[in-house]
Amino acid sequence: MRIAHFVQRYPPAIGGSEAFFARLSHYLAQHGDQVDVYTTNARDLEAFWCAHGTRLPASSCAEHGLRIRRHPLRCLPYQRLWQRAARWVLPVGVRAWTTGGSPFVPSMWAAAGRRANYAVVHATAFPYTWPILCARRLARRCRARWVLTPFLHLGNWLDPADPMRHAYLAPELVALLKGADLVIVQTRLEYQAVLAQGVPDERVRLLGMGVDPNECCGSDRVTARQRWGIAPDAVVIGHLANKSREKGTLDLLQALALLRPHADCVRLLLAGPEMTSFRDFWRALPDKQNIIRLGVLSEQEKKDFYAAIDIFALPSRSDSFGLVLLEAWANGVPCVGYRAGGIAEVIRHGTDGWLVDCGDIAGLAAALDAFVRNTHLRRLCGARGRAKVLACHAWPPLLARVRAWYYELLTNAPSPGLTQPRSAA
């Protein structure tokens, strides 16, 4: 089977949808399928709209049996401003081109207009519509089946007017969902949201996400803490994300300020790329004591990170699932997050972690404090999370399920043994 994958960025760029598509592409290639990846040369998200964003060379190369085509970004003057303005005047059918933050990649559009013999074209992720529109063009051009994995960010579930949910379910994005032959989602909450937009049940599949413990486990706790000068008796809160307002980094820093007077032994370990909202907040932060600021982690550093921490915090408003939660649990570390997006389902409140209402800084501090003060609770929730990961979140059966869905689309008949998975949580 010949398959085209369209994704806004590709490793070494860091992100959940990027990591998923890289893993899926390699799995398919290893099982004899021919896979072409169409992506941009962005390394960080800000490269989509800012000329100073980090980019990789635009190139085409073969890697482990698949071909990766990195198309060059073109940044227009005041790109995000005119994208926002255009949304007020363009009809819904055209508005998808102007989704805020979406990259501008003319060469990808040109490539999608050439004839090819792909059987399946699979695209991701909202709100980065340019690769998705290119994928739709290519699928129509070669009469392939079109698959869409939106990775919806559904925001605060307690707020019916949540602006993030409305943005991700804007009419132009819903039209893309309705036009796909198959929509793959990660949680039951996302599944229900897609059905509520009028996408037929028979065209939606619930997948979930996986983790490979060998990629995030195995470091020595003492050695890991020595790497960053952390005392053996310190209680360490870890945060691994694109450090930004949306990912909850700023809320976490504010919660730490409430926590610190009661827990002098607490350290906060921040890891991942830094977005503008974080850098601005960090410069104005008066008290940076006990905060260890890391950048992008190497493979070994990621193992050290999880070995060093006692609690993992992801008070994010913009996650469809949260792969890092699975990595933390694989290391026996309990998780704290907001009732937002897929995190509201993935964390089982009071069982393997704690959920807090979005924006409740005092509640976030209280949840962290409960884990800081209670070693038994940390170990119990961490052990339950690890058991869940080992039982339900191995990658091979999930990736095999996606491949089976591809073949089902081509044969218009259910594949033998193909069943709906259990809840992603």
TAJOMO-V745782 format. One record per pair of residues at least 12 apart in sequence whose ideal C-beta (glycine too) atoms are under 8 Angstrom apart, sorted by the first residue. I is the first residue (numbers start at 1). J is the second residue. D is the distance in whole Angstrom. If there is no record, write none. Layout:
BEGIN
i:I j:J d:D
i:I j:J d:D
END
This chain:
BEGIN
i:1 j:28 d:8
i:1 j:33 d:5
i:1 j:34 d:7
i:1 j:119 d:5
i:1 j:120 d:7
i:1 j:406 d:7
i:1 j:407 d:7
i:1 j:410 d:7
i:2 j:33 d:7
i:2 j:34 d:5
i:2 j:35 d:8
i:2 j:36 d:8
i:2 j:116 d:8
i:2 j:117 d:6
i:2 j:118 d:5
i:2 j:119 d:6
i:3 j:28 d:6
i:3 j:33 d:6
i:3 j:34 d:7
i:3 j:35 d:5
i:3 j:36 d:7
i:3 j:118 d:6
i:3 j:119 d:7
i:3 j:120 d:5
i:3 j:121 d:8
i:3 j:122 d:7
i:3 j:406 d:7
i:4 j:35 d:8
i:4 j:36 d:5
i:4 j:37 d:8
i:4 j:38 d:6
i:4 j:116 d:7
i:4 j:118 d:5
i:4 j:120 d:7
i:4 j:121 d:5
i:4 j:122 d:7
i:4 j:135 d:7
i:4 j:138 d:6
i:4 j:144 d:8
i:5 j:21 d:6
i:5 j:24 d:7
i:5 j:25 d:6
i:5 j:35 d:6
i:5 j:36 d:7
i:5 j:37 d:5
i:5 j:38 d:7
i:5 j:122 d:5
i:5 j:123 d:8
i:6 j:37 d:8
i:6 j:38 d:5
i:6 j:39 d:7
i:6 j:108 d:8
i:6 j:121 d:7
i:6 j:122 d:7
i:6 j:123 d:4
i:6 j:124 d:7
i:6 j:131 d:4
i:6 j:132 d:7
i:6 j:134 d:6
i:6 j:135 d:4
i:6 j:138 d:8
i:7 j:21 d:4
i:7 j:37 d:7
i:7 j:38 d:8
i:7 j:39 d:5
i:7 j:123 d:8
i:7 j:124 d:5
i:7 j:125 d:7
i:7 j:131 d:6
i:8 j:39 d:7
i:8 j:40 d:6
i:8 j:42 d:7
i:8 j:48 d:8
i:8 j:103 d:6
i:8 j:124 d:7
i:8 j:125 d:6
i:8 j:128 d:4
i:8 j:130 d:8
i:8 j:131 d:5
i:9 j:39 d:6
i:9 j:40 d:6
i:9 j:42 d:5
i:9 j:43 d:7
i:9 j:45 d:8
i:10 j:22 d:6
i:10 j:37 d:6
i:10 j:39 d:4
i:10 j:68 d:6
i:10 j:70 d:7
i:12 j:43 d:7
i:12 j:56 d:7
i:13 j:42 d:6
i:13 j:43 d:5
i:13 j:44 d:7
i:13 j:56 d:8
i:14 j:242 d:7
i:14 j:272 d:7
i:14 j:273 d:6
i:14 j:296 d:6
i:15 j:45 d:8
i:15 j:242 d:7
i:16 j:151 d:7
i:16 j:209 d:8
i:16 j:319 d:7
i:16 j:320 d:7
i:16 j:321 d:7
i:16 j:322 d:7
i:16 j:323 d:5
i:17 j:124 d:5
i:17 j:125 d:4
i:17 j:149 d:7
i:17 j:151 d:5
i:19 j:323 d:6
i:20 j:124 d:8
i:20 j:149 d:8
i:20 j:209 d:7
i:20 j:323 d:8
i:21 j:37 d:7
i:21 j:124 d:6
i:23 j:395 d:6
i:23 j:399 d:7
i:24 j:399 d:6
i:24 j:402 d:6
i:25 j:37 d:6
i:25 j:66 d:5
i:26 j:64 d:6
i:26 j:65 d:8
i:26 j:66 d:7
i:27 j:395 d:8
i:27 j:396 d:8
i:27 j:399 d:4
i:27 j:400 d:8
i:27 j:403 d:7
i:28 j:66 d:8
i:28 j:399 d:8
i:28 j:403 d:6
i:29 j:64 d:6
i:29 j:65 d:4
i:29 j:66 d:4
i:30 j:64 d:8
i:30 j:65 d:7
i:31 j:403 d:7
i:33 j:403 d:8
i:34 j:66 d:8
i:35 j:65 d:8
i:35 j:66 d:4
i:35 j:67 d:7
i:36 j:66 d:7
i:36 j:67 d:5
i:36 j:69 d:7
i:36 j:118 d:8
i:37 j:66 d:6
i:37 j:67 d:7
i:37 j:68 d:5
i:37 j:69 d:7
i:38 j:69 d:5
i:38 j:71 d:7
i:38 j:108 d:6
i:38 j:111 d:7
i:38 j:112 d:7
i:38 j:131 d:7
i:38 j:134 d:7
i:38 j:135 d:8
i:39 j:68 d:7
i:39 j:69 d:7
i:39 j:70 d:6
i:39 j:71 d:7
i:39 j:131 d:7
i:40 j:70 d:7
i:40 j:71 d:6
i:40 j:72 d:8
i:40 j:73 d:5
i:40 j:103 d:5
i:40 j:105 d:5
i:40 j:108 d:7
i:40 j:131 d:7
i:41 j:55 d:5
i:41 j:56 d:5
i:41 j:57 d:7
i:41 j:58 d:5
i:41 j:59 d:8
i:41 j:70 d:4
i:41 j:71 d:7
i:41 j:72 d:5
i:41 j:73 d:6
i:42 j:54 d:8
i:42 j:55 d:6
i:42 j:56 d:8
i:42 j:73 d:6
i:42 j:103 d:7
i:43 j:55 d:6
i:43 j:56 d:5
i:44 j:273 d:6
i:45 j:101 d:7
i:45 j:242 d:7
i:45 j:275 d:7
i:46 j:275 d:7
i:46 j:276 d:7
i:47 j:73 d:6
i:47 j:103 d:8
i:48 j:73 d:7
i:48 j:75 d:8
i:48 j:101 d:6
i:48 j:102 d:7
i:48 j:103 d:4
i:48 j:128 d:7
i:49 j:75 d:6
i:49 j:79 d:5
i:49 j:80 d:5
i:49 j:101 d:6
i:49 j:103 d:8
i:50 j:75 d:7
i:51 j:75 d:5
i:55 j:72 d:8
i:55 j:73 d:7
i:56 j:70 d:6
i:57 j:70 d:7
i:58 j:70 d:5
i:58 j:71 d:6
i:58 j:72 d:4
i:58 j:107 d:8
i:69 j:111 d:7
i:71 j:105 d:5
i:71 j:107 d:5
i:71 j:108 d:4
i:71 j:111 d:7
i:72 j:105 d:7
i:72 j:107 d:6
i:73 j:103 d:5
i:73 j:104 d:7
i:73 j:105 d:6
i:74 j:104 d:5
i:74 j:105 d:7
i:74 j:106 d:6
i:75 j:104 d:7
i:76 j:104 d:6
i:79 j:104 d:7
i:80 j:100 d:6
i:80 j:101 d:7
i:82 j:98 d:8
i:83 j:98 d:5
i:83 j:99 d:7
i:83 j:100 d:5
i:83 j:101 d:8
i:83 j:102 d:7
i:84 j:98 d:8
i:84 j:100 d:6
i:86 j:98 d:4
i:87 j:99 d:8
i:87 j:100 d:8
i:92 j:171 d:5
i:92 j:172 d:5
i:92 j:175 d:7
i:93 j:172 d:8
i:93 j:175 d:7
i:95 j:170 d:8
i:95 j:171 d:8
i:95 j:172 d:4
i:96 j:129 d:5
i:96 j:132 d:8
i:96 j:133 d:6
i:96 j:172 d:4
i:96 j:173 d:7
i:96 j:175 d:7
i:96 j:176 d:7
i:97 j:129 d:7
i:97 j:130 d:8
i:97 j:133 d:7
i:99 j:126 d:8
i:99 j:127 d:5
i:99 j:128 d:7
i:99 j:129 d:4
i:99 j:170 d:8
i:99 j:172 d:7
i:99 j:173 d:7
i:100 j:127 d:7
i:100 j:167 d:8
i:101 j:127 d:6
i:101 j:128 d:7
i:102 j:127 d:6
i:102 j:128 d:5
i:102 j:129 d:5
i:102 j:130 d:5
i:103 j:128 d:6
i:103 j:130 d:5
i:103 j:131 d:8
i:104 j:130 d:7
i:105 j:130 d:5
i:105 j:131 d:7
i:105 j:134 d:8
i:108 j:130 d:7
i:108 j:131 d:7
i:108 j:134 d:5
i:109 j:130 d:8
i:109 j:133 d:8
i:109 j:134 d:5
i:109 j:137 d:7
i:111 j:134 d:8
i:111 j:138 d:8
i:112 j:134 d:4
i:112 j:135 d:7
i:112 j:137 d:4
i:112 j:138 d:4
i:112 j:141 d:7
i:113 j:137 d:6
i:113 j:138 d:8
i:113 j:141 d:6
i:114 j:141 d:7
i:115 j:141 d:6
i:115 j:142 d:6
i:116 j:138 d:7
i:116 j:141 d:7
i:116 j:142 d:5
i:117 j:142 d:6
i:118 j:138 d:7
i:118 j:139 d:8
i:118 j:142 d:5
i:118 j:144 d:5
i:119 j:144 d:6
i:119 j:145 d:7
i:119 j:406 d:8
i:119 j:410 d:6
i:120 j:144 d:6
i:120 j:145 d:5
i:120 j:146 d:8
i:120 j:147 d:6
i:120 j:406 d:5
i:120 j:409 d:7
i:120 j:410 d:7
i:121 j:135 d:5
i:121 j:136 d:8
i:121 j:138 d:5
i:121 j:139 d:4
i:121 j:142 d:8
i:121 j:144 d:5
i:121 j:145 d:7
i:121 j:146 d:5
i:121 j:147 d:7
i:122 j:135 d:7
i:122 j:146 d:8
i:122 j:147 d:4
i:122 j:148 d:8
i:122 j:149 d:7
i:122 j:406 d:8
i:123 j:135 d:3
i:123 j:136 d:7
i:123 j:146 d:7
i:123 j:147 d:7
i:123 j:148 d:6
i:123 j:149 d:7
i:124 j:148 d:7
i:124 j:149 d:5
i:124 j:150 d:7
i:124 j:151 d:6
i:125 j:149 d:7
i:125 j:150 d:6
i:125 j:151 d:4
i:126 j:150 d:4
i:126 j:151 d:6
i:126 j:152 d:6
i:126 j:153 d:8
i:126 j:168 d:5
i:126 j:173 d:6
i:127 j:167 d:7
i:127 j:168 d:6
i:127 j:173 d:7
i:129 j:172 d:8
i:129 j:173 d:7
i:129 j:176 d:7
i:132 j:148 d:7
i:132 j:176 d:6
i:133 j:176 d:8
i:135 j:148 d:8
i:136 j:176 d:7
i:136 j:179 d:7
i:145 j:181 d:5
i:145 j:182 d:7
i:145 j:406 d:8
i:145 j:409 d:4
i:145 j:410 d:7
i:146 j:179 d:7
i:146 j:180 d:5
i:146 j:181 d:5
i:146 j:182 d:8
i:147 j:180 d:6
i:147 j:181 d:6
i:147 j:182 d:5
i:147 j:183 d:8
i:147 j:184 d:7
i:147 j:405 d:8
i:147 j:406 d:7
i:147 j:409 d:7
i:148 j:176 d:6
i:148 j:177 d:7
i:148 j:180 d:4
i:148 j:182 d:7
i:148 j:183 d:5
i:148 j:184 d:7
i:149 j:183 d:7
i:149 j:184 d:4
i:149 j:185 d:8
i:150 j:168 d:8
i:150 j:173 d:7
i:150 j:176 d:8
i:150 j:177 d:6
i:150 j:183 d:7
i:150 j:185 d:7
i:150 j:194 d:8
i:150 j:320 d:8
i:151 j:186 d:7
i:151 j:320 d:4
i:151 j:321 d:8
i:152 j:168 d:5
i:152 j:169 d:7
i:152 j:185 d:7
i:152 j:190 d:5
i:152 j:193 d:6
i:152 j:194 d:7
i:152 j:320 d:6
i:152 j:341 d:8
i:153 j:165 d:8
i:153 j:168 d:5
i:153 j:317 d:7
i:153 j:318 d:5
i:153 j:319 d:7
i:153 j:320 d:6
i:153 j:341 d:5
i:154 j:168 d:7
i:154 j:189 d:7
i:154 j:190 d:7
i:154 j:193 d:6
i:154 j:320 d:8
i:154 j:340 d:7
i:154 j:341 d:5
i:154 j:342 d:8
i:155 j:168 d:8
i:155 j:317 d:6
i:155 j:318 d:8
i:155 j:340 d:6
i:155 j:341 d:6
i:155 j:358 d:8
i:156 j:317 d:7
i:156 j:338 d:7
i:156 j:339 d:7
i:156 j:340 d:5
i:156 j:357 d:8
i:156 j:358 d:4
i:156 j:359 d:8
i:157 j:189 d:7
i:157 j:339 d:5
i:157 j:340 d:7
i:157 j:344 d:5
i:158 j:339 d:6
i:158 j:357 d:6
i:158 j:358 d:7
i:159 j:358 d:7
i:164 j:317 d:6
i:164 j:318 d:7
i:165 j:193 d:8
i:169 j:193 d:7
i:169 j:197 d:6
i:174 j:197 d:5
i:174 j:198 d:8
i:177 j:194 d:6
i:177 j:197 d:6
i:177 j:199 d:5
i:178 j:197 d:7
i:178 j:198 d:6
i:178 j:199 d:6
i:180 j:203 d:7
i:181 j:203 d:7
i:181 j:409 d:6
i:182 j:203 d:6
i:182 j:204 d:8
i:182 j:205 d:6
i:182 j:405 d:6
i:182 j:409 d:6
i:183 j:199 d:6
i:183 j:203 d:6
i:183 j:204 d:5
i:183 j:205 d:7
i:184 j:204 d:8
i:184 j:205 d:5
i:184 j:207 d:5
i:184 j:402 d:7
i:184 j:405 d:7
i:185 j:204 d:6
i:185 j:205 d:7
i:185 j:206 d:6
i:185 j:207 d:7
i:186 j:206 d:8
i:186 j:207 d:6
i:186 j:208 d:6
i:186 j:209 d:6
i:186 j:320 d:5
i:186 j:321 d:4
i:186 j:342 d:6
i:186 j:424 d:6
i:187 j:206 d:8
i:187 j:208 d:7
i:187 j:320 d:7
i:187 j:321 d:6
i:187 j:342 d:4
i:187 j:345 d:5
i:187 j:346 d:7
i:187 j:423 d:8
i:187 j:424 d:5
i:187 j:425 d:7
i:188 j:206 d:7
i:188 j:345 d:6
i:188 j:423 d:6
i:188 j:424 d:7
i:188 j:425 d:8
i:189 j:341 d:8
i:189 j:342 d:6
i:189 j:344 d:6
i:189 j:345 d:5
i:190 j:320 d:6
i:190 j:342 d:6
i:191 j:204 d:6
i:191 j:206 d:5
i:205 j:401 d:8
i:205 j:405 d:6
i:205 j:420 d:8
i:206 j:420 d:6
i:206 j:421 d:6
i:206 j:423 d:8
i:206 j:424 d:7
i:207 j:398 d:6
i:207 j:401 d:7
i:207 j:402 d:7
i:207 j:421 d:7
i:207 j:424 d:7
i:208 j:321 d:8
i:208 j:392 d:7
i:208 j:393 d:7
i:208 j:398 d:6
i:208 j:421 d:6
i:208 j:423 d:8
i:208 j:424 d:3
i:209 j:321 d:5
i:209 j:323 d:6
i:209 j:326 d:7
i:209 j:393 d:7
i:209 j:398 d:7
i:209 j:424 d:7
i:210 j:326 d:7
i:210 j:393 d:5
i:210 j:394 d:6
i:210 j:395 d:4
i:210 j:398 d:5
i:210 j:399 d:8
i:211 j:323 d:7
i:211 j:326 d:4
i:211 j:327 d:6
i:211 j:330 d:5
i:211 j:389 d:6
i:211 j:393 d:5
i:211 j:394 d:8
i:211 j:395 d:7
i:212 j:395 d:6
i:213 j:330 d:5
i:213 j:389 d:8
i:213 j:390 d:8
i:215 j:299 d:7
i:215 j:302 d:8
i:215 j:327 d:8
i:216 j:302 d:6
i:216 j:303 d:6
i:216 j:306 d:6
i:216 j:327 d:4
i:216 j:330 d:6
i:216 j:331 d:7
i:217 j:303 d:7
i:217 j:306 d:7
i:217 j:307 d:8
i:217 j:330 d:5
i:217 j:331 d:5
i:218 j:303 d:6
i:218 j:307 d:8
i:219 j:300 d:7
i:219 j:303 d:4
i:219 j:304 d:5
i:219 j:306 d:7
i:219 j:307 d:4
i:219 j:308 d:8
i:220 j:307 d:6
i:221 j:307 d:5
i:221 j:308 d:7
i:223 j:304 d:7
i:223 j:307 d:8
i:224 j:303 d:8
i:224 j:304 d:4
i:224 j:305 d:7
i:224 j:307 d:4
i:224 j:308 d:4
i:225 j:308 d:5
i:227 j:301 d:8
i:227 j:304 d:6
i:227 j:308 d:8
i:228 j:269 d:7
i:228 j:292 d:5
i:228 j:294 d:8
i:228 j:308 d:7
i:229 j:292 d:8
i:230 j:267 d:6
i:230 j:269 d:8
i:230 j:292 d:7
i:230 j:308 d:6
i:231 j:265 d:8
i:233 j:265 d:6
i:234 j:265 d:5
i:234 j:266 d:7
i:234 j:267 d:5
i:235 j:263 d:7
i:235 j:265 d:6
i:235 j:266 d:5
i:235 j:267 d:7
i:235 j:310 d:5
i:235 j:311 d:7
i:235 j:372 d:5
i:236 j:266 d:8
i:236 j:267 d:5
i:236 j:268 d:8
i:236 j:269 d:6
i:236 j:308 d:6
i:236 j:309 d:5
i:236 j:310 d:5
i:236 j:311 d:7
i:237 j:252 d:8
i:237 j:256 d:7
i:237 j:266 d:7
i:237 j:267 d:7
i:237 j:268 d:5
i:237 j:269 d:7
i:237 j:309 d:7
i:237 j:310 d:7
i:237 j:311 d:5
i:237 j:312 d:8
i:237 j:313 d:5
i:237 j:368 d:6
i:237 j:372 d:8
i:238 j:269 d:5
i:238 j:271 d:7
i:238 j:305 d:6
i:238 j:306 d:7
i:238 j:308 d:7
i:238 j:309 d:3
i:238 j:311 d:7
i:238 j:312 d:5
i:238 j:313 d:7
i:238 j:328 d:7
i:238 j:333 d:7
i:239 j:252 d:6
i:239 j:268 d:7
i:239 j:269 d:7
i:239 j:270 d:5
i:239 j:271 d:7
i:239 j:272 d:8
i:239 j:312 d:7
i:239 j:313 d:5
i:239 j:314 d:7
i:240 j:271 d:5
i:240 j:272 d:5
i:240 j:297 d:7
i:240 j:302 d:8
i:240 j:305 d:6
i:240 j:312 d:8
i:240 j:324 d:5
i:240 j:327 d:8
i:241 j:272 d:5
i:241 j:314 d:6
i:241 j:316 d:7
i:241 j:324 d:7
i:242 j:272 d:6
i:242 j:273 d:5
i:242 j:274 d:8
i:242 j:275 d:6
i:243 j:270 d:6
i:243 j:272 d:5
i:243 j:273 d:7
i:243 j:274 d:5
i:243 j:275 d:6
i:243 j:278 d:4
i:244 j:274 d:8
i:244 j:275 d:4
i:244 j:276 d:8
i:244 j:277 d:5
i:244 j:278 d:5
i:245 j:275 d:8
i:245 j:277 d:4
i:245 j:278 d:7
i:245 j:281 d:8
i:246 j:277 d:8
i:246 j:316 d:7
i:246 j:317 d:6
i:246 j:318 d:4
i:247 j:314 d:7
i:247 j:316 d:5
i:247 j:317 d:8
i:247 j:318 d:6
i:247 j:319 d:8
i:248 j:313 d:8
i:248 j:314 d:6
i:248 j:315 d:3
i:248 j:316 d:5
i:248 j:317 d:7
i:248 j:337 d:8
i:248 j:338 d:6
i:249 j:270 d:7
i:249 j:278 d:5
i:249 j:281 d:8
i:250 j:277 d:7
i:250 j:278 d:7
i:250 j:281 d:5
i:251 j:315 d:5
i:251 j:359 d:7
i:251 j:361 d:6
i:251 j:364 d:6
i:252 j:268 d:7
i:252 j:313 d:5
i:252 j:315 d:6
i:252 j:364 d:7
i:253 j:268 d:8
i:253 j:281 d:7
i:253 j:285 d:6
i:253 j:291 d:7
i:254 j:361 d:5
i:255 j:315 d:8
i:255 j:361 d:5
i:255 j:362 d:8
i:255 j:364 d:4
i:255 j:365 d:4
i:255 j:368 d:6
i:256 j:268 d:5
i:256 j:290 d:8
i:256 j:291 d:7
i:256 j:365 d:8
i:256 j:368 d:8
i:257 j:287 d:7
i:258 j:361 d:7
i:258 j:362 d:6
i:258 j:365 d:4
i:259 j:365 d:5
i:259 j:368 d:6
i:259 j:369 d:6
i:259 j:372 d:7
i:260 j:287 d:8
i:260 j:290 d:7
i:262 j:369 d:6
i:263 j:369 d:7
i:263 j:372 d:5
i:263 j:373 d:8
i:265 j:372 d:8
i:266 j:290 d:7
i:266 j:372 d:6
i:267 j:290 d:5
i:267 j:291 d:8
i:267 j:292 d:6
i:268 j:290 d:6
i:268 j:291 d:5
i:268 j:292 d:7
i:269 j:292 d:5
i:269 j:294 d:7
i:269 j:305 d:7
i:269 j:308 d:7
i:269 j:309 d:6
i:270 j:291 d:7
i:270 j:292 d:7
i:270 j:293 d:5
i:270 j:294 d:6
i:271 j:294 d:4
i:271 j:295 d:7
i:271 j:296 d:8
i:271 j:297 d:5
i:271 j:301 d:8
i:271 j:302 d:8
i:271 j:305 d:6
i:272 j:294 d:8
i:272 j:295 d:8
i:272 j:296 d:7
i:272 j:297 d:8
i:273 j:295 d:7
i:273 j:296 d:6
i:274 j:295 d:7
i:302 j:327 d:8
i:306 j:327 d:6
i:306 j:328 d:6
i:306 j:330 d:8
i:306 j:331 d:4
i:306 j:333 d:6
i:307 j:331 d:7
i:309 j:328 d:8
i:309 j:333 d:6
i:310 j:333 d:7
i:310 j:371 d:7
i:310 j:372 d:8
i:310 j:378 d:6
i:311 j:333 d:7
i:311 j:334 d:6
i:311 j:335 d:8
i:311 j:336 d:6
i:311 j:368 d:6
i:311 j:371 d:5
i:311 j:372 d:7
i:311 j:378 d:7
i:312 j:324 d:7
i:312 j:325 d:7
i:312 j:328 d:4
i:312 j:333 d:5
i:312 j:334 d:7
i:312 j:335 d:5
i:312 j:336 d:7
i:313 j:335 d:8
i:313 j:336 d:5
i:313 j:337 d:7
i:313 j:364 d:8
i:313 j:368 d:7
i:314 j:335 d:7
i:314 j:336 d:7
i:314 j:337 d:5
i:314 j:338 d:8
i:314 j:343 d:7
i:315 j:336 d:7
i:315 j:337 d:6
i:315 j:338 d:5
i:315 j:356 d:7
i:315 j:358 d:8
i:315 j:364 d:6
i:316 j:337 d:7
i:316 j:338 d:6
i:316 j:340 d:7
i:316 j:341 d:7
i:316 j:343 d:6
i:317 j:338 d:6
i:317 j:340 d:5
i:317 j:341 d:7
i:317 j:358 d:6
i:318 j:340 d:8
i:318 j:341 d:7
i:319 j:340 d:7
i:319 j:341 d:5
i:319 j:342 d:6
i:319 j:343 d:5
i:320 j:341 d:6
i:320 j:342 d:5
i:321 j:341 d:8
i:321 j:342 d:4
i:321 j:343 d:8
i:321 j:346 d:6
i:321 j:424 d:7
i:322 j:337 d:7
i:322 j:341 d:8
i:322 j:342 d:6
i:322 j:343 d:5
i:322 j:346 d:6
i:325 j:337 d:7
i:325 j:343 d:7
i:325 j:346 d:6
i:325 j:347 d:7
i:325 j:353 d:8
i:325 j:385 d:8
i:326 j:389 d:5
i:326 j:393 d:5
i:328 j:385 d:7
i:329 j:352 d:6
i:329 j:382 d:7
i:329 j:385 d:3
i:329 j:386 d:5
i:329 j:388 d:7
i:329 j:389 d:5
i:330 j:386 d:6
i:330 j:389 d:5
i:330 j:390 d:8
i:331 j:382 d:8
i:331 j:386 d:7
i:332 j:379 d:7
i:332 j:382 d:4
i:332 j:383 d:6
i:332 j:385 d:7
i:332 j:386 d:5
i:333 j:378 d:8
i:333 j:382 d:5
i:333 j:385 d:7
i:334 j:352 d:6
i:334 j:353 d:5
i:334 j:354 d:8
i:334 j:371 d:6
i:334 j:377 d:8
i:334 j:378 d:5
i:334 j:381 d:4
i:334 j:382 d:5
i:334 j:385 d:6
i:335 j:347 d:5
i:335 j:352 d:7
i:335 j:353 d:4
i:335 j:354 d:8
i:335 j:381 d:8
i:335 j:385 d:7
i:336 j:353 d:6
i:336 j:354 d:5
i:336 j:355 d:8
i:336 j:356 d:7
i:336 j:364 d:7
i:336 j:367 d:5
i:336 j:368 d:6
i:336 j:371 d:7
i:337 j:353 d:7
i:337 j:354 d:8
i:337 j:355 d:6
i:337 j:356 d:7
i:338 j:355 d:7
i:338 j:356 d:6
i:338 j:357 d:7
i:338 j:358 d:5
i:338 j:359 d:8
i:338 j:364 d:8
i:339 j:355 d:5
i:339 j:356 d:7
i:339 j:357 d:6
i:339 j:358 d:6
i:340 j:358 d:5
i:342 j:424 d:7
i:343 j:355 d:8
i:345 j:423 d:7
i:345 j:424 d:7
i:345 j:425 d:5
i:346 j:424 d:7
i:346 j:425 d:5
i:347 j:425 d:8
i:348 j:384 d:8
i:348 j:388 d:8
i:348 j:425 d:6
i:351 j:381 d:7
i:351 j:384 d:6
i:352 j:381 d:5
i:352 j:382 d:8
i:352 j:384 d:4
i:352 j:385 d:4
i:352 j:388 d:6
i:353 j:381 d:6
i:353 j:385 d:7
i:354 j:367 d:4
i:354 j:370 d:7
i:354 j:371 d:7
i:354 j:381 d:8
i:388 j:425 d:8
i:392 j:422 d:7
i:398 j:421 d:8
i:401 j:418 d:7
i:401 j:421 d:7
i:404 j:418 d:5
i:405 j:418 d:7
END
